[in-house]
């Protein structure tokens, strides 16, 4: 019929199978053509009309779909398929509350009741009503406790609500009757991590692995807990297990590298960081670690090459620029020292706490060029702000540059305007004299 446009007789259910075949294979033009031929033979068939409306929904022709659905709804207002399709059209039109009302009309004895209940939960998610979504998905689990889609959506709701105690209580109750749900054990472990109960978290993650020996995420979480408790070899073992089922992943490789750093095995650490960038060239932290390795070997040109890769991937990471600053000092590049300090100040948005940290960092580098450049930058910040706290930092940098008279002048201005901060900066920087000494000098 499709090839010749000749007339052949089919039962309506055969037409339905033909149209659904074309829909399932993504051949919308032939589905539409078959639908047209079917409609000519069975214009009053509700199921065929529903399929034609479904094709219109797929094509995003909601006006036509709604027109057909409204007509069918007048004929059979309690038909579950019509109500379900109506909710789909309303959802597409972002009328989510009306979509929910349509779904609620589907009776419990209908074959579509479970699907409608799950869809109600999804509709609540669309409007960020996590409480009603949670309650709906819990009702779904009472019917089918093994539906992973429902479980995942329910866990998302619980996370969004943010009541950790409620989540732990729910998961413990659910696992009593569903002890082999690895996803729930994994999620329970993450909740215990949030409340800093690492012992119970470890037990939960281990149960997740018992339920599914190839559960990559659970092995990673166990590894993180062992790493945190300084059981480094056990951490490495679990990170390796996480890759046994699904192959190498950049996260586990990076953590193994960090573990070998903690074991002071720099050679093996570098080997694993190199593996990370092989499979994930955009892993900026791994590039930085390789850069640090060469920096510690005094191979500054090679170190610079690798830290530039990190900066290229993530130019707003302060740590990358701090390492670049250290390298620039070693190769004695004033222009790059200046660039690094400018970038760090820009990233820190000229906040006093951030500039304080930068000052501390720069003084630790014990380089007069760095102190001089930073001092110039802070002076420019002082031109734009009335925050006299910055004068404490100018005083510290001046002391560091052995300009004691200038340092004292800055300290006087800072103390006059922010006396309450004197002891704070005195504890932070050894160059600032004790208050009594300062008062005597003044």
C-alpha positions as a printed NumPy array, in Angstrom:
array([[  0.   ,   0.   ,   0.   ],
       [  2.826,   2.42 ,   0.889],
       [  4.691,   1.693,  -2.353],
       [  1.752,   1.646,  -4.759],
       [ -0.956,   3.657,  -2.96 ],
       [ -3.296,   0.773,  -3.782],
       [ -6.096,  -0.167,  -1.392],
       [ -5.639,  -3.243,   0.821],
       [ -7.637,  -4.212,   3.874],
       [ -6.031,  -4.459,   7.336],
       [ -7.566,  -4.884,  10.76 ],
       [ -7.134,  -1.776,  12.932],
       [ -4.798,  -3.612,  15.33 ],
       [ -2.574,  -4.564,  12.364],
       [ -2.419,  -0.92 ,  11.347],
       [ -1.442,  -0.075,  14.928],
       [  1.444,  -2.571,  14.822],
       [  2.652,  -1.198,  11.485],
       [  2.551,   2.434,  12.681],
       [  4.245,   1.586,  16.002],
       [  6.965,  -0.321,  14.102],
       [  7.774,   2.802,  12.08 ],
       [  7.65 ,   4.982,  15.222],
       [  9.985,   2.624,  17.1  ],
       [ 12.476,   2.649,  14.215],
       [ 12.315,   6.448,  14.007],
       [ 10.756,   6.545,  10.553],
       [  8.232,   9.323,  11.177],
       [  7.311,   9.988,   7.492],
       [  6.237,   6.35 ,   6.942],
       [  4.491,   6.289,  10.354],
       [  2.482,   9.351,   9.254],
       [  1.682,   7.813,   5.864],
       [  0.542,   4.545,   7.462],
       [ -1.493,   6.571,   9.977],
       [ -3.232,   8.447,   7.154],
       [ -4.186,   5.179,   5.386],
       [ -5.36 ,   3.675,   8.687],
       [ -7.47 ,   6.731,   9.512],
       [ -9.19 ,   6.52 ,   6.103],
       [-10.343,   2.982,   6.936],
       [-10.985,   3.45 ,  10.695],
       [-11.75 ,   7.149,  11.332],
       [-13.541,   6.414,  14.619],
       [-10.904,   4.063,  16.13 ],
       [ -9.824,   5.532,  19.466],
       [ -6.521,   3.644,  19.574],
       [ -5.598,   4.743,  16.032],
       [ -6.504,   8.335,  16.837],
       [ -4.299,   8.139,  19.942],
       [ -1.38 ,   6.938,  17.813],
       [ -1.916,   9.746,  15.284],
       [ -1.942,  12.226,  18.188],
       [  1.261,  10.573,  19.483],
       [  2.937,  11.178,  16.113],
       [  1.924,  14.847,  16.385],
       [  3.486,  15.019,  19.86 ],
       [  6.728,  13.517,  18.502],
       [  6.713,  16.201,  15.793],
       [  5.967,  18.824,  18.491],
       [  2.688,  19.687,  16.753],
       [  0.902,  20.095,  20.089],
       [ -2.037,  21.999,  18.643],
       [ -3.046,  19.063,  16.427],
       [ -2.351,  16.509,  19.173],
       [ -4.475,  18.465,  21.666],
       [ -7.33 ,  18.788,  19.173],
       [ -7.448,  15.004,  18.623],
       [ -7.058,  14.252,  22.331],
       [ -9.84 ,  16.679,  23.353],
       [-12.184,  15.024,  20.863],
       [-11.372,  11.569,  22.258],
       [-11.672,  12.825,  25.848],
       [-15.253,  13.947,  25.191],
       [-16.081,  10.441,  23.973],
       [-14.355,   8.565,  26.806],
       [-13.458,  10.918,  29.692],
       [-12.149,   8.108,  31.958],
       [-10.086,   6.261,  29.351],
       [ -6.631,   5.846,  30.957],
       [ -4.71 ,   6.079,  27.667],
       [ -6.479,   9.305,  26.717],
       [ -5.833,  10.809,  30.169],
       [ -2.18 ,   9.733,  30.042],
       [ -1.705,  11.304,  26.619],
       [ -3.48 ,  14.461,  27.752],
       [ -1.036,  14.791,  30.643],
       [  1.86 ,  14.386,  28.205],
       [  0.55 ,  17.237,  26.03 ],
       [  0.018,  19.473,  29.089],
       [  3.521,  18.685,  30.33 ],
       [  4.983,  19.622,  26.932],
       [  3.125,  22.931,  27.255],
       [  4.703,  23.365,  30.738],
       [  1.301,  23.079,  32.42 ],
       [  2.629,  20.619,  34.98 ],
       [ -0.063,  21.012,  37.656],
       [ -2.797,  20.395,  35.058],
       [ -0.811,  17.396,  33.821],
       [ -0.765,  15.995,  37.374],
       [ -4.54 ,  16.476,  37.719],
       [ -5.096,  14.526,  34.495],
       [ -2.904,  11.666,  35.727],
       [ -4.668,  11.549,  39.106],
       [ -7.906,  10.622,  37.3  ],
       [ -6.417,   7.307,  36.154],
       [ -7.937,   4.555,  38.296],
       [ -5.923,   2.115,  40.422],
       [ -7.14 ,  -0.936,  38.506],
       [ -5.814,   0.477,  35.223],
       [ -2.738,  -1.037,  33.55 ],
       [ -1.382,   2.507,  33.323],
       [ -1.775,   3.321,  37.026],
       [  1.875,   2.615,  37.963],
       [  3.171,   4.566,  34.955],
       [  0.872,   7.451,  35.84 ],
       [  2.081,   7.456,  39.459],
       [  5.729,   7.552,  38.341],
       [  4.942,  10.335,  35.852],
       [  3.22 ,  12.368,  38.6  ],
       [  6.503,  12.196,  40.528],
       [  8.409,  13.411,  37.464],
       [  5.938,  16.268,  36.975],
       [  6.499,  17.383,  40.581],
       [ 10.24 ,  17.361,  39.864],
       [  9.691,  19.697,  36.905],
       [  8.268,  22.314,  39.288],
       [ 10.849,  21.588,  42.053],
       [  8.188,  20.297,  44.427],
       [ 10.541,  17.759,  45.978],
       [  8.331,  16.878,  48.938],
       [  5.351,  15.771,  46.836],
       [  7.701,  14.1  ,  44.358],
       [  9.316,  12.176,  47.233],
       [  5.938,  11.011,  48.594],
       [  4.866,   9.914,  45.106],
       [  8.035,   7.903,  44.453],
       [  7.693,   6.247,  47.883],
       [  4.188,   5.128,  46.813],
       [  5.735,   3.755,  43.611],
       [  8.193,   1.687,  45.659],
       [  5.294,   0.182,  47.621],
       [  4.141,  -1.302,  44.304],
       [  7.571,  -2.133,  42.831],
       [ 10.501,  -1.908,  45.227],
       [ 13.027,  -2.899,  42.534],
       [ 12.419,  -0.023,  40.103],
       [ 15.865,   1.607,  39.84 ],
       [ 14.506,   4.693,  38.044],
       [ 12.135,   5.343,  40.94 ],
       [ 14.893,   4.725,  43.516],
       [ 17.27 ,   7.145,  41.775],
       [ 14.599,   9.839,  41.52 ],
       [ 13.635,   9.346,  45.165],
       [ 17.275,   9.684,  46.264],
       [ 17.534,  12.881,  44.198],
       [ 14.458,  14.251,  46.031],
       [ 15.897,  13.384,  49.433],
       [ 19.189,  15.087,  48.54 ],
       [ 17.346,  18.174,  47.288],
       [ 15.294,  18.421,  50.495],
       [ 18.562,  18.15 ,  52.424],
       [ 17.296,  16.474,  55.595],
       [ 20.152,  14.007,  56.153],
       [ 18.591,  12.359,  59.239],
       [ 15.325,  11.727,  57.38 ],
       [ 17.274,  10.266,  54.442],
       [ 19.278,   7.933,  56.724],
       [ 16.11 ,   6.768,  58.515],
       [ 14.296,   6.136,  55.233],
       [ 17.213,   4.211,  53.688],
       [ 17.694,   2.048,  56.799],
       [ 13.984,   1.183,  56.842],
       [ 13.943,   0.487,  53.097],
       [ 17.053,  -1.723,  53.276],
       [ 15.502,  -3.878,  55.994],
       [ 13.07 ,  -5.25 ,  53.408],
       [ 15.335,  -4.719,  50.355],
       [ 18.805,  -5.698,  51.604],
       [ 20.302,  -6.252,  48.123],
       [ 19.799,  -2.735,  46.772],
       [ 23.404,  -1.633,  46.156],
       [ 22.351,   1.888,  45.103],
       [ 20.67 ,   2.465,  48.475],
       [ 23.656,   1.107,  50.431],
       [ 25.916,   3.422,  48.429],
       [ 23.663,   6.409,  49.085],
       [ 23.379,   5.53 ,  52.778],
       [ 27.172,   5.526,  52.997],
       [ 27.322,   8.998,  51.463],
       [ 24.802,  10.252,  54.03 ],
       [ 26.937,   8.894,  56.882],
       [ 29.945,  10.668,  55.365],
       [ 27.942,  13.923,  55.546],
       [ 27.387,  13.467,  59.284],
       [ 31.056,  12.411,  59.72 ],
       [ 30.203,   8.87 ,  60.825],
       [ 32.955,   7.229,  58.78 ],
       [ 32.65 ,   3.868,  60.535],
       [ 28.997,   3.387,  59.491],
       [ 29.753,   4.85 ,  56.066],
       [ 32.449,   2.222,  55.481],
       [ 30.046,  -0.58 ,  56.473],
       [ 27.398,   0.753,  54.066],
       [ 29.848,   0.991,  51.151],
       [ 31.108,  -2.533,  51.868],
       [ 27.526,  -3.835,  51.743],
       [ 27.127,  -2.098,  48.364],
       [ 30.165,  -4.056,  47.103],
       [ 28.752,  -7.315,  48.523],
       [ 25.548,  -6.686,  46.534],
       [ 27.485,  -5.829,  43.366],
       [ 31.174,  -6.774,  43.152],
       [ 31.594,  -4.512,  40.107],
       [ 30.22 ,  -1.377,  41.824],
       [ 32.895,   1.141,  40.806],
       [ 31.519,   4.061,  42.873],
       [ 31.432,   2.061,  46.116],
       [ 35.094,   1.026,  45.777],
       [ 36.035,   4.678,  45.212],
       [ 34.16 ,   5.781,  48.35 ],
       [ 35.851,   3.037,  50.4  ],
       [ 39.2  ,   4.18 ,  49.   ],
       [ 38.487,   7.789,  50.014],
       [ 37.64 ,   6.731,  53.577],
       [ 40.817,   4.634,  53.893],
       [ 42.858,   7.511,  52.471],
       [ 41.275,   9.877,  54.986],
       [ 42.164,   7.535,  57.885],
       [ 45.76 ,   7.248,  56.531],
       [ 45.388,   3.569,  55.573],
       [ 47.049,   4.364,  52.278],
       [ 47.74 ,   0.83 ,  51.008],
       [ 44.101,  -0.181,  51.592],
       [ 43.016,   2.974,  49.764],
       [ 45.193,   2.089,  46.753],
       [ 43.783,  -1.442,  46.727],
       [ 40.192,  -0.154,  46.565],
       [ 40.948,   2.452,  43.9  ],
       [ 42.465,  -0.368,  41.827],
       [ 39.358,  -2.511,  42.434],
       [ 37.2  ,   0.335,  41.125],
       [ 38.952,  -0.049,  37.772],
       [ 38.841,  -3.848,  37.62 ],
       [ 35.301,  -3.975,  36.21 ],
       [ 35.003,  -0.951,  33.936],
       [ 38.635,  -0.205,  33.105],
       [ 40.883,   2.744,  34.072],
       [ 39.22 ,   5.998,  35.118],
       [ 40.994,   9.299,  35.668],
       [ 39.607,   9.819,  39.189],
       [ 40.954,   6.53 ,  40.596],
       [ 44.289,   6.909,  38.817],
       [ 44.687,  10.429,  40.227],
       [ 43.855,   9.298,  43.763],
       [ 46.373,   6.427,  43.502],
       [ 48.97 ,   9.   ,  42.425],
       [ 48.126,  11.141,  45.457],
       [ 48.385,   8.051,  47.703],
       [ 51.883,   7.296,  46.417],
       [ 52.776,  10.933,  47.148],
       [ 51.715,  10.326,  50.748],
       [ 53.953,   7.25 ,  50.783],
       [ 56.81 ,   9.491,  49.517],
       [ 57.102,   7.422,  46.337],
       [ 57.378,  10.278,  43.844],
       [ 58.383,   8.034,  40.961],
       [ 55.216,   5.903,  41.168],
       [ 53.101,   9.011,  41.825],
       [ 54.36 ,  10.618,  38.606],
       [ 53.693,   7.369,  36.719],
       [ 50.025,   7.448,  37.76 ],
       [ 49.606,  11.177,  37.066],
       [ 50.988,  10.493,  33.578],
       [ 48.388,   7.733,  33.134],
       [ 45.675,  10.234,  34.128],
       [ 46.547,  12.72 ,  31.377],
       [ 46.821,   9.896,  28.846],
       [ 43.153,   8.991,  29.257],
       [ 41.958,  12.471,  30.274],
       [ 44.074,  15.251,  28.699],
       [ 41.836,  17.876,  30.366],
       [ 42.674,  16.771,  33.915],
       [ 44.303,  20.039,  35.016],
       [ 45.296,  18.822,  38.506],
       [ 47.265,  15.893,  37.099],
       [ 49.212,  18.244,  34.786],
       [ 50.016,  20.383,  37.854],
       [ 51.266,  17.356,  39.773],
       [ 53.604,  16.418,  36.907],
       [ 54.779,  20.037,  36.866],
       [ 55.501,  19.871,  40.619],
       [ 57.524,  16.701,  40.084],
       [ 59.827,  18.412,  37.58 ],
       [ 59.967,  21.557,  39.762],
       [ 61.278,  19.473,  42.669],
       [ 63.852,  18.014,  40.27 ],
       [ 64.974,  21.583,  39.444],
       [ 63.877,  21.084,  35.822],
       [ 62.116,  24.434,  35.659],
       [ 61.636,  24.736,  31.893],
       [ 59.877,  21.355,  31.721],
       [ 57.887,  22.21 ,  34.85 ],
       [ 56.737,  25.443,  33.219],
       [ 55.542,  23.564,  30.129],
       [ 53.279,  21.329,  32.212],
       [ 51.854,  24.043,  34.497],
       [ 50.94 ,  26.033,  31.385],
       [ 48.797,  23.054,  30.335],
       [ 46.96 ,  23.29 ,  33.674],
       [ 46.477,  27.042,  33.248],
       [ 45.23 ,  26.574,  29.688],
       [ 42.551,  24.146,  30.949],
       [ 41.56 ,  26.16 ,  34.045],
       [ 42.951,  29.728,  33.994],
       [ 41.117,  30.723,  37.202],
       [ 42.807,  28.253,  39.539],
       [ 44.937,  30.119,  42.071],
       [ 47.196,  27.128,  42.845],
       [ 48.264,  26.877,  39.204],
       [ 49.373,  30.525,  39.167],
       [ 51.165,  30.12 ,  42.506],
       [ 53.259,  27.303,  41.039],
       [ 53.806,  29.371,  37.885],
       [ 55.037,  32.195,  40.163],
       [ 57.529,  29.867,  41.875],
       [ 58.82 ,  28.679,  38.489],
       [ 59.081,  32.275,  37.209],
       [ 61.237,  33.169,  40.23 ],
       [ 63.581,  30.265,  39.528],
       [ 64.01 ,  31.209,  35.867],
       [ 64.241,  34.888,  36.901],
       [ 61.491,  36.179,  34.6  ],
       [ 60.25 ,  39.47 ,  36.084],
       [ 57.538,  39.873,  33.449],
       [ 56.113,  36.437,  34.311],
       [ 56.405,  37.112,  38.064],
       [ 54.363,  40.255,  37.492],
       [ 51.837,  38.363,  35.324],
       [ 51.403,  35.641,  37.968],
       [ 50.794,  38.136,  40.783],
       [ 48.329,  40.109,  38.628],
       [ 46.394,  36.927,  37.82 ],
       [ 46.278,  35.781,  41.46 ],
       [ 45.007,  39.191,  42.599],
       [ 42.392,  39.163,  39.824],
       [ 41.228,  35.649,  40.769],
       [ 41.011,  36.667,  44.44 ],
       [ 38.922,  39.745,  43.479],
       [ 41.062,  42.054,  45.628],
       [ 39.5  ,  40.804,  48.879],
       [ 41.562,  41.592,  51.992],
       [ 41.6  ,  37.933,  53.214],
       [ 42.786,  36.727,  49.818],
       [ 45.498,  39.381,  49.474],
       [ 46.602,  38.557,  53.037],
       [ 47.061,  34.916,  51.973],
       [ 48.953,  36.038,  48.854],
       [ 51.23 ,  38.283,  50.948],
       [ 52.023,  35.392,  53.268],
       [ 52.718,  33.154,  50.259],
       [ 54.975,  35.719,  48.56 ],
       [ 56.995,  36.464,  51.706],
       [ 57.622,  32.738,  52.042],
       [ 59.235,  32.782,  48.59 ],
       [ 61.923,  35.122,  49.953],
       [ 62.349,  37.122,  46.745],
       [ 62.607,  40.931,  46.772],
       [ 61.249,  41.26 ,  43.213],
       [ 58.087,  39.425,  44.229],
       [ 57.608,  41.584,  47.345],
       [ 58.203,  44.774,  45.368],
       [ 55.741,  43.831,  42.614],
       [ 53.073,  42.772,  45.125],
       [ 53.559,  45.986,  47.088],
       [ 52.995,  48.044,  43.918],
       [ 49.798,  46.077,  43.196],
       [ 48.465,  46.607,  46.737],
       [ 49.182,  50.335,  46.473],
       [ 46.97 ,  50.41 ,  43.355],
       [ 44.225,  48.622,  45.282],
       [ 44.554,  51.214,  48.086],
       [ 43.87 ,  53.974,  45.548],
       [ 40.419,  52.435,  44.922],
       [ 39.431,  51.506,  48.474],
       [ 39.213,  53.144,  51.888],
       [ 39.998,  49.874,  53.641],
       [ 43.082,  50.832,  55.696],
       [ 43.608,  47.174,  56.606],
       [ 45.655,  46.872,  53.407],
       [ 48.214,  49.184,  55.091],
       [ 49.102,  46.333,  57.457],
       [ 50.09 ,  44.287,  54.392],
       [ 52.085,  47.204,  52.939],
       [ 53.866,  47.461,  56.278],
       [ 54.699,  43.737,  56.244],
       [ 56.066,  43.914,  52.681],
       [ 58.127,  47.001,  53.554],
       [ 59.633,  45.235,  56.572],
       [ 60.38 ,  42.303,  54.27 ],
       [ 62.179,  44.687,  51.904],
       [ 64.073,  46.113,  54.903],
       [ 62.448,  49.541,  54.498],
       [ 61.775,  49.925,  58.216],
       [ 60.893,  53.612,  58.256],
       [ 58.347,  53.166,  55.479],
       [ 57.027,  50.034,  57.167],
       [ 56.468,  51.969,  60.399],
       [ 54.599,  54.737,  58.551],
       [ 52.209,  52.217,  57.004],
       [ 51.756,  50.527,  60.367],
       [ 50.863,  53.862,  62.031],
       [ 48.148,  54.538,  59.417],
       [ 46.798,  50.995,  59.771],
       [ 46.742,  51.139,  63.588],
       [ 45.157,  54.608,  63.648],
       [ 42.264,  53.434,  61.453],
       [ 41.988,  49.739,  62.414],
       [ 43.458,  49.293,  65.922],
       [ 41.33 ,  46.199,  66.552],
       [ 43.229,  44.333,  63.794],
       [ 46.74 ,  44.958,  65.158],
       [ 47.006,  41.762,  67.24 ],
       [ 45.61 ,  39.694,  64.358],
       [ 48.359,  40.842,  61.967],
       [ 50.991,  40.642,  64.705],
       [ 50.202,  36.906,  65.064],
       [ 50.251,  36.414,  61.29 ],
       [ 53.522,  38.188,  60.529],
       [ 56.626,  38.079,  62.739],
       [ 58.03 ,  41.358,  61.283],
       [ 55.285,  43.44 ,  62.926],
       [ 56.576,  44.502,  66.358],
       [ 54.716,  43.839,  69.608],
       [ 52.15 ,  46.523,  70.441],
       [ 54.162,  47.932,  73.373],
       [ 57.33 ,  48.134,  71.238],
       [ 55.376,  49.756,  68.414],
       [ 53.859,  52.35 ,  70.806],
       [ 57.309,  53.197,  72.196],
       [ 58.75 ,  53.623,  68.681],
       [ 55.784,  55.745,  67.677]])
